Amino acid sequence: MVDFNVQEIGSQIQYKFCTKGEDIGFAIYYDPSGESDDVTKMDQIFPTVRLECSLVPIQGVCICEKKGKYVIEFDNYYSWFSAKELFFNIKLI
């Protein structure tokens, strides 16, 4: 998980990621209090999806419409018997 404490409305979280082989789960969560470390207690603003990103990197932008904590989660739950290498670049602008 990668988290950001956003102080300005309209900030952008830019992300780009890929794996070395196979897919990975991806989601974005929001916590208005900025206190929680448990994503099950946060609002899910980008639902968990499995993305095939070993051949072409996935990239996108999350526009932060509110102040608070934003969490990007990479999830290997779908195939936790298979280890994966994840490469990512995430920045808050």
C-alpha positions in Angstrom: 0.0 0.0 0.0 1.0 3.5 -0.7 -0.7 6.4 1.1 -0.9 10.2 0.7 -2.2 12.8 3.0 -3.8 15.3 0.6 -4.1 18.9 1.8 -5.3 20.6 -1.3 -8.6 19.9 -3.2 -7.9 19.2 -6.8 -4.5 17.5 -6.2 -3.7 14.7 -8.5 -2.3 11.2 -7.7 -0.5 10.0 -10.9 0.3 6.3 -11.1 2.0 4.0 -13.5 2.7 0.3 -12.7 3.5 -3.1 -14.2 4.4 -6.5 -13.1 6.9 -9.0 -14.3 4.5 -11.7 -15.4 0.7 -12.0 -14.7 -1.9 -9.7 -13.3 -2.4 -7.8 -10.0 -5.3 -6.3 -8.1 -5.5 -2.5 -7.9 -7.7 -0.2 -5.8 -7.8 3.3 -4.4 -9.3 4.1 -1.0 -10.2 7.4 0.8 -10.3 8.2 4.6 -11.5 11.7 5.4 -10.1 11.5 9.0 -6.7 10.5 7.8 -6.4 8.3 10.9 -7.2 4.8 9.7 -4.7 2.2 8.4 -7.5 -0.3 7.7 -8.8 -0.1 4.1 -11.9 -2.1 5.1 -13.0 1.0 7.1 -12.3 3.5 4.2 -14.4 4.6 1.2 -13.4 2.7 -1.9 -13.1 5.3 -4.7 -11.7 3.0 -7.3 -13.0 -0.5 -7.0 -10.6 -3.5 -6.8 -9.9 -4.8 -10.2 -7.5 -7.4 -11.6 -5.3 -5.8 -14.2 -3.0 -7.6 -16.7 0.0 -5.3 -16.7 2.9 -7.4 -17.6 3.0 -6.5 -21.3 1.8 -2.9 -21.2 2.0 -0.7 -18.0 -1.2 0.7 -16.5 -1.2 4.4 -15.9 -3.8 6.9 -14.7 -4.7 9.8 -12.5 -6.9 10.1 -9.4 -8.3 13.6 -8.9 -8.5 14.3 -5.2 -11.9 16.0 -4.7 -11.5 16.1 -0.9 -8.8 16.6 1.7 -7.8 13.4 3.6 -5.8 10.2 3.3 -5.7 8.4 -0.1 -4.4 4.8 -0.2 -3.4 2.9 -3.3 -3.4 -0.8 -2.8 -1.8 -3.5 -4.9 -3.4 -6.9 -4.1 -2.1 -10.3 -5.0 -5.0 -12.1 -3.2 -6.1 -13.7 -6.4 -2.9 -15.7 -6.8 -1.1 -15.5 -3.5 0.7 -18.8 -4.3 2.5 -17.0 -7.1 5.0 -14.3 -6.1 5.1 -11.3 -8.4 7.5 -8.5 -9.0 5.8 -5.1 -9.1 7.3 -1.9 -10.5 5.5 1.4 -9.8 5.8 5.1 -10.0 3.3 7.1 -8.0 3.4 10.8 -7.3 1.2 13.5 -5.7 0.9 16.7 -7.7 
